[in-house]
Amino acid sequence: MSKKTMYILISAAIALAAIVLIFPDNKETANVPASAPVDASSVGRRIDYFASHGWEVEEIAEKNIVIPSDFSQSYEQYAQIQDKQGMPLREYAGRNAQLYVYDVKNYSPGSRKMLAELLVCDDTAIASMVYSEDGGSLRLAVS
């Protein structure tokens, strides 16, 4: 192999490495819809969030929580639901948040009581879900 060919191959490898470093493969985030932050700074805004998706809710509980830094398998499943609906849960790993729980008034498949939850950090909704009260045998994205 000539020095010129070797120089071209090395230059191509360096250029390829630079492209990979500058433009990493973002397959995981490519399917995440972009969404504007959801203002959850007041009771009315939180209820309006659910109403905008067709859910009639009534707040029944509020709790301070810490979002885990490392997600367990079940929390990872929860995070995947949030990814699909464009909620930024992963960005808030390790942070303090407020969990609001609601009674769903307009949906009860098979006479199951349904609950909705909204996870809020810095007055921004970062996760949401509707689920059956029986421990979540039925789980739905809000949107």
N, CA, C and O atoms as CSV, one atom per row, in Angstrom:
chain,resi,resn,atom,element,x,y,z
A,1,MET,N,N,0.850,-1.158,0.000
A,1,MET,CA,C,0.000,0.000,0.000
A,1,MET,C,C,0.903,1.230,0.000
A,1,MET,O,O,1.861,1.317,0.769
A,2,SER,N,N,0.580,2.172,-0.872
A,2,SER,CA,C,1.414,3.364,-0.981
A,2,SER,C,C,1.125,4.322,0.174
A,2,SER,O,O,0.097,4.224,0.843
A,3,LYS,N,N,2.071,5.262,0.392
A,3,LYS,CA,C,1.899,6.249,1.448
A,3,LYS,C,C,0.670,7.116,1.176
A,3,LYS,O,O,-0.027,7.519,2.107
A,4,LYS,N,N,0.409,7.400,-0.091
A,4,LYS,CA,C,-0.731,8.234,-0.455
A,4,LYS,C,C,-2.046,7.529,-0.102
A,4,LYS,O,O,-2.957,8.157,0.436
A,5,THR,N,N,-2.148,6.232,-0.401
A,5,THR,CA,C,-3.347,5.458,-0.083
A,5,THR,C,C,-3.526,5.376,1.428
A,5,THR,O,O,-4.638,5.523,1.936
A,6,MET,N,N,-2.435,5.144,2.140
A,6,MET,CA,C,-2.489,5.072,3.604
A,6,MET,C,C,-2.958,6.412,4.174
A,6,MET,O,O,-3.785,6.434,5.085
A,7,TYR,N,N,-2.445,7.519,3.655
A,7,TYR,CA,C,-2.832,8.853,4.110
A,7,TYR,C,C,-4.328,9.081,3.865
A,7,TYR,O,O,-5.005,9.644,4.725
A,8,ILE,N,N,-4.851,8.663,2.725
A,8,ILE,CA,C,-6.267,8.828,2.394
A,8,ILE,C,C,-7.126,8.000,3.349
A,8,ILE,O,O,-8.142,8.493,3.840
A,9,LEU,N,N,-6.739,6.752,3.622
A,9,LEU,CA,C,-7.490,5.902,4.533
A,9,LEU,C,C,-7.507,6.467,5.958
A,9,LEU,O,O,-8.547,6.458,6.617
A,10,ILE,N,N,-6.376,6.951,6.426
A,10,ILE,CA,C,-6.307,7.528,7.770
A,10,ILE,C,C,-7.151,8.800,7.844
A,10,ILE,O,O,-7.864,9.022,8.823
A,11,SER,N,N,-7.069,9.628,6.811
A,11,SER,CA,C,-7.870,10.858,6.771
A,11,SER,C,C,-9.364,10.545,6.765
A,11,SER,O,O,-10.145,11.219,7.437
A,12,ALA,N,N,-9.761,9.521,6.005
A,12,ALA,CA,C,-11.171,9.123,5.956
A,12,ALA,C,C,-11.633,8.610,7.319
A,12,ALA,O,O,-12.746,8.913,7.749
A,13,ALA,N,N,-10.794,7.844,7.992
A,13,ALA,CA,C,-11.146,7.316,9.316
A,13,ALA,C,C,-11.301,8.451,10.326
A,13,ALA,O,O,-12.216,8.430,11.149
A,14,ILE,N,N,-10.417,9.433,10.264
A,14,ILE,CA,C,-10.512,10.583,11.176
A,14,ILE,C,C,-11.776,11.382,10.876
A,14,ILE,O,O,-12.470,11.808,11.799
A,15,ALA,N,N,-12.079,11.587,9.605
A,15,ALA,CA,C,-13.296,12.321,9.235
A,15,ALA,C,C,-14.546,11.582,9.703
A,15,ALA,O,O,-15.480,12.204,10.210
A,16,LEU,N,N,-14.572,10.262,9.539
A,16,LEU,CA,C,-15.715,9.465,9.981
A,16,LEU,C,C,-15.870,9.547,11.505
A,16,LEU,O,O,-16.982,9.689,12.013
A,17,ALA,N,N,-14.755,9.458,12.224
A,17,ALA,CA,C,-14.809,9.557,13.687
A,17,ALA,C,C,-15.338,10.925,14.115
A,17,ALA,O,O,-16.123,11.020,15.059
A,18,ALA,N,N,-14.914,11.977,13.432
A,18,ALA,CA,C,-15.393,13.322,13.763
A,18,ALA,C,C,-16.895,13.443,13.520
A,18,ALA,O,O,-17.605,14.059,14.315
A,19,ILE,N,N,-17.378,12.865,12.435
A,19,ILE,CA,C,-18.818,12.913,12.137
A,19,ILE,C,C,-19.606,12.175,13.201
A,19,ILE,O,O,-20.648,12.659,13.643
A,20,VAL,N,N,-19.132,11.020,13.616
A,20,VAL,CA,C,-19.821,10.238,14.650
A,20,VAL,C,C,-19.843,11.004,15.969
A,20,VAL,O,O,-20.856,10.992,16.668
A,21,LEU,N,N,-18.746,11.667,16.317
A,21,LEU,CA,C,-18.702,12.420,17.568
A,21,LEU,C,C,-19.574,13.674,17.517
A,21,LEU,O,O,-20.203,14.035,18.512
A,22,ILE,N,N,-19.612,14.326,16.382
A,22,ILE,CA,C,-20.394,15.558,16.250
A,22,ILE,C,C,-21.877,15.258,16.099
A,22,ILE,O,O,-22.708,15.979,16.651
A,23,PHE,N,N,-22.226,14.210,15.362
A,23,PHE,CA,C,-23.620,13.843,15.110
A,23,PHE,C,C,-23.877,12.430,15.608
A,23,PHE,O,O,-23.987,11.509,14.798
A,24,PRO,N,N,-23.977,12.231,16.937
A,24,PRO,CA,C,-24.186,10.879,17.455
A,24,PRO,C,C,-25.528,10.312,17.011
A,24,PRO,O,O,-26.454,11.050,16.673
A,25,ASP,N,N,-25.610,8.994,17.020
A,25,ASP,CA,C,-26.838,8.296,16.646
A,25,ASP,C,C,-27.836,8.431,17.783
A,25,ASP,O,O,-27.606,7.907,18.872
A,26,ASN,N,N,-28.935,9.121,17.547
A,26,ASN,CA,C,-29.950,9.346,18.575
A,26,ASN,C,C,-31.203,8.548,18.300
A,26,ASN,O,O,-32.299,9.108,18.330
A,27,LYS,N,N,-31.082,7.264,18.034
A,27,LYS,CA,C,-32.248,6.431,17.738
A,27,LYS,C,C,-33.239,6.422,18.892
A,27,LYS,O,O,-34.450,6.428,18.668
A,28,GLU,N,N,-32.733,6.406,20.137
A,28,GLU,CA,C,-33.639,6.354,21.285
A,28,GLU,C,C,-34.509,7.591,21.366
A,28,GLU,O,O,-35.686,7.489,21.714
A,29,THR,N,N,-33.963,8.764,21.053
A,29,THR,CA,C,-34.738,9.987,21.162
A,29,THR,C,C,-35.425,10.357,19.861
A,29,THR,O,O,-36.240,11.279,19.843
A,30,ALA,N,N,-35.121,9.670,18.777
A,30,ALA,CA,C,-35.733,10.004,17.495
A,30,ALA,C,C,-37.239,9.775,17.507
A,30,ALA,O,O,-37.971,10.470,16.803
A,31,ASN,N,N,-37.712,8.817,18.290
A,31,ASN,CA,C,-39.136,8.515,18.346
A,31,ASN,C,C,-39.867,9.284,19.435
A,31,ASN,O,O,-41.073,9.106,19.611
A,32,VAL,N,N,-39.157,10.137,20.169
A,32,VAL,CA,C,-39.775,10.901,21.236
A,32,VAL,C,C,-40.346,12.179,20.643
A,32,VAL,O,O,-39.608,12.977,20.065
A,33,PRO,N,N,-41.650,12.382,20.778
A,33,PRO,CA,C,-42.224,13.599,20.223
A,33,PRO,C,C,-41.764,14.817,21.006
A,33,PRO,O,O,-41.648,14.783,22.232
A,34,ALA,N,N,-41.506,15.881,20.283
A,34,ALA,CA,C,-41.153,17.123,20.950
A,34,ALA,C,C,-42.434,17.751,21.479
A,34,ALA,O,O,-43.450,17.795,20.785
A,35,SER,N,N,-42.378,18.225,22.691
A,35,SER,CA,C,-43.569,18.871,23.238
A,35,SER,C,C,-43.153,20.081,24.046
A,35,SER,O,O,-42.069,20.121,24.628
A,36,ALA,N,N,-44.033,21.065,24.069
A,36,ALA,CA,C,-43.785,22.257,24.853
A,36,ALA,C,C,-43.962,21.910,26.328
A,36,ALA,O,O,-44.744,21.021,26.663
A,37,PRO,N,N,-43.248,22.600,27.208
A,37,PRO,CA,C,-43.436,22.349,28.632
A,37,PRO,C,C,-44.896,22.579,29.030
A,37,PRO,O,O,-45.552,23.494,28.531
A,38,VAL,N,N,-45.384,21.742,29.927
A,38,VAL,CA,C,-46.762,21.842,30.405
A,38,VAL,C,C,-46.741,22.552,31.756
A,38,VAL,O,O,-46.190,22.038,32.730
A,39,ASP,N,N,-47.344,23.732,31.802
A,39,ASP,CA,C,-47.418,24.514,33.031
A,39,ASP,C,C,-48.332,23.799,34.021
A,39,ASP,O,O,-49.507,23.564,33.738
A,40,ALA,N,N,-47.783,23.458,35.179
A,40,ALA,CA,C,-48.550,22.771,36.219
A,40,ALA,C,C,-48.419,23.529,37.540
A,40,ALA,O,O,-48.352,22.927,38.612
A,41,SER,N,N,-48.383,24.854,37.443
A,41,SER,CA,C,-48.113,25.690,38.603
A,41,SER,C,C,-49.302,25.901,39.537
A,41,SER,O,O,-49.136,26.416,40.643
A,42,SER,N,N,-50.496,25.508,39.104
A,42,SER,CA,C,-51.670,25.691,39.962
A,42,SER,C,C,-52.622,24.513,39.800
A,42,SER,O,O,-52.510,23.730,38.857
A,43,VAL,N,N,-53.553,24.403,40.730
A,43,VAL,CA,C,-54.556,23.339,40.664
A,43,VAL,C,C,-55.314,23.429,39.346
A,43,VAL,O,O,-55.514,22.421,38.668
A,44,GLY,N,N,-55.734,24.635,38.987
A,44,GLY,CA,C,-56.490,24.825,37.753
A,44,GLY,C,C,-55.727,24.394,36.518
A,44,GLY,O,O,-56.299,23.768,35.626
A,45,ARG,N,N,-54.456,24.714,36.449
A,45,ARG,CA,C,-53.651,24.333,35.277
A,45,ARG,C,C,-53.450,22.824,35.200
A,45,ARG,O,O,-53.426,22.253,34.110
A,46,ARG,N,N,-53.306,22.178,36.362
A,46,ARG,CA,C,-53.140,20.720,36.370
A,46,ARG,C,C,-54.430,20.029,35.913
A,46,ARG,O,O,-54.385,19.076,35.136
A,47,ILE,N,N,-55.565,20.508,36.393
A,47,ILE,CA,C,-56.858,19.935,35.983
A,47,ILE,C,C,-57.093,20.206,34.495
A,47,ILE,O,O,-57.594,19.344,33.774
A,48,ASP,N,N,-56.726,21.413,34.039
A,48,ASP,CA,C,-56.870,21.763,32.619
A,48,ASP,C,C,-56.033,20.853,31.730
A,48,ASP,O,O,-56.441,20.521,30.617
A,49,TYR,N,N,-54.853,20.444,32.223
A,49,TYR,CA,C,-54.009,19.526,31.457
A,49,TYR,C,C,-54.775,18.240,31.147
A,49,TYR,O,O,-54.801,17.788,30.002
A,50,PHE,N,N,-55.393,17.658,32.164
A,50,PHE,CA,C,-56.158,16.426,31.943
A,50,PHE,C,C,-57.373,16.697,31.053
A,50,PHE,O,O,-57.677,15.910,30.156
A,51,ALA,N,N,-58.062,17.806,31.302
A,51,ALA,CA,C,-59.255,18.149,30.507
A,51,ALA,C,C,-58.897,18.316,29.033
A,51,ALA,O,O,-59.698,17.978,28.161
A,52,SER,N,N,-57.712,18.831,28.746
A,52,SER,CA,C,-57.307,19.021,27.349
A,52,SER,C,C,-57.140,17.693,26.617
A,52,SER,O,O,-57.087,17.658,25.388
A,53,HIS,N,N,-57.057,16.598,27.379
A,53,HIS,CA,C,-56.949,15.260,26.801
A,53,HIS,C,C,-58.227,14.446,26.994
A,53,HIS,O,O,-58.256,13.243,26.733
A,54,GLY,N,N,-59.282,15.119,27.454
A,54,GLY,CA,C,-60.579,14.463,27.573
A,54,GLY,C,C,-60.857,13.798,28.907
A,54,GLY,O,O,-61.857,13.091,29.039
A,55,TRP,N,N,-60.005,14.002,29.897
A,55,TRP,CA,C,-60.175,13.364,31.201
A,55,TRP,C,C,-60.803,14.345,32.180
A,55,TRP,O,O,-60.333,15.474,32.320
A,56,GLU,N,N,-61.864,13.917,32.856
A,56,GLU,CA,C,-62.452,14.694,33.946
A,56,GLU,C,C,-61.902,14.127,35.239
A,56,GLU,O,O,-62.108,12.954,35.551
A,57,VAL,N,N,-61.192,14.974,36.000
A,57,VAL,CA,C,-60.515,14.489,37.201
A,57,VAL,C,C,-60.799,15.376,38.403
A,57,VAL,O,O,-61.175,16.542,38.277
A,58,GLU,N,N,-60.604,14.773,39.579
A,58,GLU,CA,C,-60.708,15.489,40.850
A,58,GLU,C,C,-59.511,15.087,41.698
A,58,GLU,O,O,-59.266,13.899,41.907
A,59,GLU,N,N,-58.765,16.073,42.187
A,59,GLU,CA,C,-57.569,15.776,42.970
A,59,GLU,C,C,-57.939,15.115,44.294
A,59,GLU,O,O,-58.837,15.571,45.002
A,60,ILE,N,N,-57.227,14.025,44.619
A,60,ILE,CA,C,-57.498,13.321,45.872
A,60,ILE,C,C,-56.260,13.198,46.764
A,60,ILE,O,O,-56.389,12.885,47.948
A,61,ALA,N,N,-55.062,13.439,46.215
A,61,ALA,CA,C,-53.858,13.316,47.042
A,61,ALA,C,C,-52.700,14.077,46.408
A,61,ALA,O,O,-52.662,14.310,45.200
A,62,GLU,N,N,-51.757,14.455,47.271
A,62,GLU,CA,C,-50.521,15.100,46.843
A,62,GLU,C,C,-49.407,14.568,47.731
A,62,GLU,O,O,-49.588,14.407,48.937
A,63,LYS,N,N,-48.259,14.295,47.132
A,63,LYS,CA,C,-47.160,13.701,47.886
A,63,LYS,C,C,-45.837,14.190,47.310
A,63,LYS,O,O,-45.682,14.267,46.092
A,64,ASN,N,N,-44.885,14.520,48.173
A,64,ASN,CA,C,-43.533,14.852,47.732
A,64,ASN,C,C,-42.767,13.559,47.522
A,64,ASN,O,O,-42.826,12.655,48.356
A,65,ILE,N,N,-42.050,13.469,46.414
A,65,ILE,CA,C,-41.268,12.268,46.116
A,65,ILE,C,C,-39.900,12.681,45.572
A,65,ILE,O,O,-39.664,13.848,45.261
A,66,VAL,N,N,-39.013,11.707,45.467
A,66,VAL,CA,C,-37.733,11.889,44.797
A,66,VAL,C,C,-37.733,10.953,43.601
A,66,VAL,O,O,-37.954,9.750,43.741
A,67,ILE,N,N,-37.484,11.509,42.431
A,67,ILE,CA,C,-37.389,10.690,41.220
A,67,ILE,C,C,-36.061,9.947,41.298
A,67,ILE,O,O,-35.023,10.570,41.518
A,68,PRO,N,N,-36.073,8.634,41.123
A,68,PRO,CA,C,-34.809,7.888,41.256
A,68,PRO,C,C,-33.770,8.328,40.223
A,68,PRO,O,O,-34.108,8.694,39.098
A,69,SER,N,N,-32.519,8.285,40.624
A,69,SER,CA,C,-31.427,8.576,39.689
A,69,SER,C,C,-31.228,7.414,38.723
A,69,SER,O,O,-30.973,7.607,37.534
A,70,ASP,N,N,-31.352,6.205,39.261
A,70,ASP,CA,C,-31.247,4.987,38.458
A,70,ASP,C,C,-32.617,4.329,38.463
A,70,ASP,O,O,-33.161,4.022,39.523
A,71,PHE,N,N,-33.172,4.114,37.276
A,71,PHE,CA,C,-34.521,3.568,37.162
A,71,PHE,C,C,-34.521,2.052,37.292
A,71,PHE,O,O,-33.746,1.364,36.629
A,72,SER,N,N,-35.394,1.537,38.149
A,72,SER,CA,C,-35.621,0.097,38.244
A,72,SER,C,C,-36.355,-0.341,36.977
A,72,SER,O,O,-36.715,0.499,36.152
A,73,GLN,N,N,-36.576,-1.623,36.818
A,73,GLN,CA,C,-37.265,-2.124,35.625
A,73,GLN,C,C,-38.674,-1.546,35.529
A,73,GLN,O,O,-39.097,-1.137,34.448
A,74,SER,N,N,-39.410,-1.505,36.647
A,74,SER,CA,C,-40.774,-0.977,36.595
A,74,SER,C,C,-40.771,0.532,36.350
A,74,SER,O,O,-41.643,1.043,35.648
A,75,TYR,N,N,-39.806,1.247,36.917
A,75,TYR,CA,C,-39.732,2.689,36.675
A,75,TYR,C,C,-39.324,2.963,35.228
A,75,TYR,O,O,-39.746,3.959,34.641
A,76,GLU,N,N,-38.516,2.093,34.662
A,76,GLU,CA,C,-38.136,2.224,33.252
A,76,GLU,C,C,-39.364,2.064,32.358
A,76,GLU,O,O,-39.495,2.777,31.363
A,77,GLN,N,N,-40.263,1.141,32.696
A,77,GLN,CA,C,-41.508,0.987,31.928
A,77,GLN,C,C,-42.343,2.258,32.025
A,77,GLN,O,O,-42.924,2.698,31.033
A,78,TYR,N,N,-42.404,2.842,33.203
A,78,TYR,CA,C,-43.107,4.110,33.413
A,78,TYR,C,C,-42.459,5.206,32.558
A,78,TYR,O,O,-43.160,5.996,31.926
A,79,ALA,N,N,-41.131,5.254,32.540
A,79,ALA,CA,C,-40.404,6.254,31.760
A,79,ALA,C,C,-40.666,6.083,30.263
A,79,ALA,O,O,-40.738,7.071,29.532
A,80,GLN,N,N,-40.808,4.855,29.809
A,80,GLN,CA,C,-41.095,4.626,28.393
A,80,GLN,C,C,-42.464,5.173,28.003
A,80,GLN,O,O,-42.630,5.694,26.900
A,81,ILE,N,N,-43.444,5.060,28.895
A,81,ILE,CA,C,-44.754,5.667,28.636
A,81,ILE,C,C,-44.591,7.176,28.509
A,81,ILE,O,O,-45.211,7.802,27.649
A,82,GLN,N,N,-43.765,7.753,29.357
A,82,GLN,CA,C,-43.548,9.198,29.314
A,82,GLN,C,C,-42.820,9.608,28.031
A,82,GLN,O,O,-43.136,10.635,27.430
A,83,ASP,N,N,-41.846,8.795,27.620
A,83,ASP,CA,C,-41.139,9.070,26.369
A,83,ASP,C,C,-42.111,9.132,25.200
A,83,ASP,O,O,-42.032,10.031,24.363
A,84,LYS,N,N,-43.024,8.174,25.149
A,84,LYS,CA,C,-43.968,8.090,24.027
A,84,LYS,C,C,-44.908,9.277,23.965
A,84,LYS,O,O,-45.356,9.655,22.883
A,85,GLN,N,N,-45.215,9.875,25.118
A,85,GLN,CA,C,-46.108,11.023,25.085
A,85,GLN,C,C,-45.358,12.358,25.202
A,85,GLN,O,O,-45.966,13.411,25.398
A,86,GLY,N,N,-44.041,12.290,25.080
A,86,GLY,CA,C,-43.242,13.516,25.033
A,86,GLY,C,C,-43.033,14.202,26.368
A,86,GLY,O,O,-42.726,15.393,26.408
A,87,MET,N,N,-43.193,13.472,27.461
A,87,MET,CA,C,-42.977,14.059,28.785
A,87,MET,C,C,-41.501,13.896,29.181
A,87,MET,O,O,-40.906,12.854,28.908
A,88,PRO,N,N,-40.909,14.912,29.817
A,88,PRO,CA,C,-39.456,14.926,30.063
A,88,PRO,C,C,-38.995,14.266,31.361
A,88,PRO,O,O,-38.055,14.760,31.985
A,89,LEU,N,N,-39.610,13.188,31.784
A,89,LEU,CA,C,-39.269,12.552,33.063
A,89,LEU,C,C,-37.772,12.298,33.211
A,89,LEU,O,O,-37.197,12.613,34.253
A,90,ARG,N,N,-37.142,11.742,32.203
A,90,ARG,CA,C,-35.724,11.349,32.311
A,90,ARG,C,C,-34.818,12.540,32.642
A,90,ARG,O,O,-33.792,12.381,33.303
A,91,GLU,N,N,-35.204,13.723,32.180
A,91,GLU,CA,C,-34.397,14.920,32.435
A,91,GLU,C,C,-34.375,15.306,33.909
A,91,GLU,O,O,-33.527,16.090,34.335
A,92,TYR,N,N,-35.303,14.759,34.687
A,92,TYR,CA,C,-35.445,15.143,36.088
A,92,TYR,C,C,-35.016,14.040,37.060
A,92,TYR,O,O,-35.333,14.107,38.248
A,93,ALA,N,N,-34.308,13.042,36.574
A,93,ALA,CA,C,-33.837,11.944,37.432
A,93,ALA,C,C,-33.034,12.511,38.600
A,93,ALA,O,O,-32.176,13.377,38.429
A,94,GLY,N,N,-33.344,11.991,39.809
A,94,GLY,CA,C,-32.635,12.412,41.007
A,94,GLY,C,C,-33.180,13.674,41.667
A,94,GLY,O,O,-32.657,14.108,42.693
A,95,ARG,N,N,-34.219,14.264,41.095
A,95,ARG,CA,C,-34.767,15.529,41.614
A,95,ARG,C,C,-35.986,15.295,42.505
A,95,ARG,O,O,-36.635,14.252,42.425
A,96,ASN,N,N,-36.282,16.265,43.341
A,96,ASN,CA,C,-37.508,16.271,44.138
A,96,ASN,C,C,-38.663,16.692,43.245
A,96,ASN,O,O,-38.494,17.523,42.353
A,97,ALA,N,N,-39.834,16.122,43.484
A,97,ALA,CA,C,-41.017,16.447,42.682
A,97,ALA,C,C,-42.268,16.268,43.537
A,97,ALA,O,O,-42.211,15.727,44.641
A,98,GLN,N,N,-43.388,16.729,43.010
A,98,GLN,CA,C,-44.676,16.529,43.651
A,98,GLN,C,C,-45.491,15.587,42.783
A,98,GLN,O,O,-45.567,15.745,41.565
A,99,LEU,N,N,-46.098,14.605,43.432
A,99,LEU,CA,C,-46.972,13.663,42.747
A,99,LEU,C,C,-48.403,14.008,43.131
A,99,LEU,O,O,-48.759,14.002,44.309
A,100,TYR,N,N,-49.225,14.311,42.119
A,100,TYR,CA,C,-50.637,14.607,42.327
A,100,TYR,C,C,-51.436,13.423,41.801
A,100,TYR,O,O,-51.203,12.951,40.688
A,101,VAL,N,N,-52.383,12.945,42.610
A,101,VAL,CA,C,-53.216,11.805,42.228
A,101,VAL,C,C,-54.658,12.300,42.129
A,101,VAL,O,O,-55.123,13.080,42.960
A,102,TYR,N,N,-55.355,11.826,41.089
A,102,TYR,CA,C,-56.713,12.266,40.790
A,102,TYR,C,C,-57.635,11.073,40.607
A,102,TYR,O,O,-57.226,10.004,40.155
A,103,ASP,N,N,-58.876,11.288,40.969
A,103,ASP,CA,C,-59.940,10.331,40.683
A,103,ASP,C,C,-60.451,10.678,39.284
A,103,ASP,O,O,-60.807,11.827,39.023
A,104,VAL,N,N,-60.490,9.693,38.385
A,104,VAL,CA,C,-61.006,9.921,37.027
A,104,VAL,C,C,-62.515,9.740,37.083
A,104,VAL,O,O,-63.009,8.693,37.502
A,105,LYS,N,N,-63.242,10.767,36.659
A,105,LYS,CA,C,-64.703,10.774,36.785
A,105,LYS,C,C,-65.428,10.264,35.535
A,105,LYS,O,O,-66.586,9.857,35.629
A,106,ASN,N,N,-64.779,10.276,34.374
A,106,ASN,CA,C,-65.505,9.973,33.134
A,106,ASN,C,C,-65.038,8.707,32.416
A,106,ASN,O,O,-65.267,8.561,31.215
A,107,TYR,N,N,-64.387,7.792,33.134
A,107,TYR,CA,C,-63.937,6.556,32.485
A,107,TYR,C,C,-63.784,5.477,33.537
A,107,TYR,O,O,-63.026,5.643,34.493
A,108,SER,N,N,-64.503,4.363,33.372
A,108,SER,CA,C,-64.387,3.234,34.304
A,108,SER,C,C,-64.678,1.938,33.557
A,108,SER,O,O,-65.771,1.383,33.671
A,109,PRO,N,N,-63.694,1.455,32.790
A,109,PRO,CA,C,-63.908,0.224,32.035
A,109,PRO,C,C,-64.147,-0.959,32.960
A,109,PRO,O,O,-63.404,-1.167,33.919
A,110,GLY,N,N,-65.169,-1.720,32.675
A,110,GLY,CA,C,-65.478,-2.876,33.516
A,110,GLY,C,C,-65.743,-2.487,34.957
A,110,GLY,O,O,-65.465,-3.261,35.873
A,111,SER,N,N,-66.270,-1.312,35.162
A,111,SER,CA,C,-66.573,-0.788,36.503
A,111,SER,C,C,-65.332,-0.647,37.388
A,111,SER,O,O,-65.443,-0.610,38.613
A,112,ARG,N,N,-64.156,-0.568,36.769
A,112,ARG,CA,C,-62.931,-0.358,37.539
A,112,ARG,C,C,-62.780,1.123,37.860
A,112,ARG,O,O,-63.025,1.976,37.007
A,113,LYS,N,N,-62.383,1.423,39.076
A,113,LYS,CA,C,-62.080,2.798,39.444
A,113,LYS,C,C,-60.731,3.159,38.822
A,113,LYS,O,O,-59.756,2.417,38.940
A,114,MET,N,N,-60.700,4.313,38.157
A,114,MET,CA,C,-59.476,4.751,37.500
A,114,MET,C,C,-58.899,5.966,38.221
A,114,MET,O,O,-59.628,6.828,38.711
A,115,LEU,N,N,-57.586,6.005,38.270
A,115,LEU,CA,C,-56.857,7.123,38.857
A,115,LEU,C,C,-55.968,7.745,37.788
A,115,LEU,O,O,-55.589,7.089,36.817
A,116,ALA,N,N,-55.648,8.996,37.976
A,116,ALA,CA,C,-54.700,9.677,37.094
A,116,ALA,C,C,-53.620,10.266,37.985
A,116,ALA,O,O,-53.876,10.619,39.136
A,117,GLU,N,N,-52.419,10.368,37.450
A,117,GLU,CA,C,-51.357,11.002,38.219
A,117,GLU,C,C,-50.604,11.980,37.348
A,117,GLU,O,O,-50.488,11.818,36.133
A,118,LEU,N,N,-50.100,12.992,38.007
A,118,LEU,CA,C,-49.290,13.997,37.342
A,118,LEU,C,C,-48.078,14.245,38.225
A,118,LEU,O,O,-48.211,14.575,39.404
A,119,LEU,N,N,-46.913,14.085,37.653
A,119,LEU,CA,C,-45.663,14.312,38.368
A,119,LEU,C,C,-45.147,15.678,37.939
A,119,LEU,O,O,-44.996,15.947,36.747
A,120,VAL,N,N,-44.875,16.545,38.927
A,120,VAL,CA,C,-44.537,17.945,38.658
A,120,VAL,C,C,-43.211,18.292,39.320
A,120,VAL,O,O,-42.973,17.957,40.480
A,121,CYS,N,N,-42.356,18.965,38.566
A,121,CYS,CA,C,-41.082,19.452,39.096
A,121,CYS,C,C,-40.895,20.874,38.575
A,121,CYS,O,O,-41.035,21.127,37.379
A,122,ASP,N,N,-40.585,21.784,39.466
A,122,ASP,CA,C,-40.404,23.194,39.089
A,122,ASP,C,C,-41.611,23.740,38.333
A,122,ASP,O,O,-41.459,24.454,37.342
A,123,ASP,N,N,-42.813,23.402,38.804
A,123,ASP,CA,C,-44.078,23.859,38.205
A,123,ASP,C,C,-44.291,23.385,36.772
A,123,ASP,O,O,-45.109,23.953,36.049
A,124,THR,N,N,-43.561,22.350,36.355
A,124,THR,CA,C,-43.694,21.775,35.015
A,124,THR,C,C,-44.103,20.312,35.147
A,124,THR,O,O,-43.521,19.562,35.931
A,125,ALA,N,N,-45.115,19.915,34.370
A,125,ALA,CA,C,-45.519,18.501,34.352
A,125,ALA,C,C,-44.438,17.707,33.635
A,125,ALA,O,O,-44.055,18.037,32.512
A,126,ILE,N,N,-43.947,16.657,34.290
A,126,ILE,CA,C,-42.868,15.864,33.704
A,126,ILE,C,C,-43.265,14.419,33.450
A,126,ILE,O,O,-42.535,13.683,32.787
A,127,ALA,N,N,-44.423,14.002,33.976
A,127,ALA,CA,C,-44.912,12.643,33.749
A,127,ALA,C,C,-46.396,12.610,34.074
A,127,ALA,O,O,-46.873,13.330,34.951
A,128,SER,N,N,-47.121,11.756,33.345
A,128,SER,CA,C,-48.555,11.597,33.615
A,128,SER,C,C,-48.997,10.215,33.158
A,128,SER,O,O,-48.411,9.614,32.258
A,129,MET,N,N,-50.048,9.734,33.806
A,129,MET,CA,C,-50.567,8.417,33.456
A,129,MET,C,C,-51.960,8.258,34.053
A,129,MET,O,O,-52.285,8.873,35.069
A,130,VAL,N,N,-52.779,7.426,33.412
A,130,VAL,CA,C,-54.078,7.014,33.940
A,130,VAL,C,C,-53.971,5.513,34.162
A,130,VAL,O,O,-53.448,4.791,33.313
A,131,TYR,N,N,-54.468,5.039,35.313
A,131,TYR,CA,C,-54.327,3.618,35.625
A,131,TYR,C,C,-55.468,3.164,36.518
A,131,TYR,O,O,-56.133,3.978,37.160
A,132,SER,N,N,-55.687,1.855,36.553
A,132,SER,CA,C,-56.739,1.290,37.403
A,132,SER,C,C,-56.260,1.276,38.851
A,132,SER,O,O,-55.078,1.077,39.128
A,133,GLU,N,N,-57.197,1.490,39.762
A,133,GLU,CA,C,-56.886,1.558,41.181
A,133,GLU,C,C,-56.397,0.227,41.741
A,133,GLU,O,O,-55.773,0.192,42.802
A,134,ASP,N,N,-56.671,-0.858,41.042
A,134,ASP,CA,C,-56.314,-2.197,41.527
A,134,ASP,C,C,-54.816,-2.502,41.439
A,134,ASP,O,O,-54.414,-3.666,41.445
A,135,GLY,N,N,-54.013,-1.477,41.359
A,135,GLY,CA,C,-52.571,-1.692,41.271
A,135,GLY,C,C,-52.050,-1.473,39.871
A,135,GLY,O,O,-50.896,-1.785,39.577
A,136,GLY,N,N,-52.883,-0.943,39.014
A,136,GLY,CA,C,-52.416,-0.599,37.676
A,136,GLY,C,C,-52.478,-1.711,36.663
A,136,GLY,O,O,-51.656,-1.755,35.748
A,137,SER,N,N,-53.455,-2.635,36.803
A,137,SER,CA,C,-53.568,-3.683,35.789
A,137,SER,C,C,-53.906,-3.084,34.429
A,137,SER,O,O,-53.648,-3.704,33.397
A,138,LEU,N,N,-54.478,-1.892,34.420
A,138,LEU,CA,C,-54.759,-1.166,33.198
A,138,LEU,C,C,-54.008,0.160,33.294
A,138,LEU,O,O,-54.269,0.952,34.199
A,139,ARG,N,N,-53.077,0.408,32.368
A,139,ARG,CA,C,-52.280,1.627,32.346
A,139,ARG,C,C,-52.417,2.300,30.996
A,139,ARG,O,O,-52.278,1.661,29.953
A,140,LEU,N,N,-52.693,3.604,31.022
A,140,LEU,CA,C,-52.867,4.369,29.790
A,140,LEU,C,C,-52.051,5.651,29.851
A,140,LEU,O,O,-51.909,6.264,30.910
A,141,ALA,N,N,-51.524,6.042,28.714
A,141,ALA,CA,C,-50.917,7.361,28.615
A,141,ALA,C,C,-52.058,8.375,28.659
A,141,ALA,O,O,-53.170,8.078,28.222
A,142,VAL,N,N,-51.790,9.552,29.177
A,142,VAL,CA,C,-52.822,10.591,29.248
A,142,VAL,C,C,-53.159,11.092,27.860
A,142,VAL,O,O,-54.330,11.294,27.538
A,143,SER,N,N,-52.161,11.292,27.048
A,143,SER,CA,C,-52.400,11.845,25.708
A,143,SER,C,C,-52.629,10.759,24.677
A,143,SER,O,O,-52.844,11.058,23.502
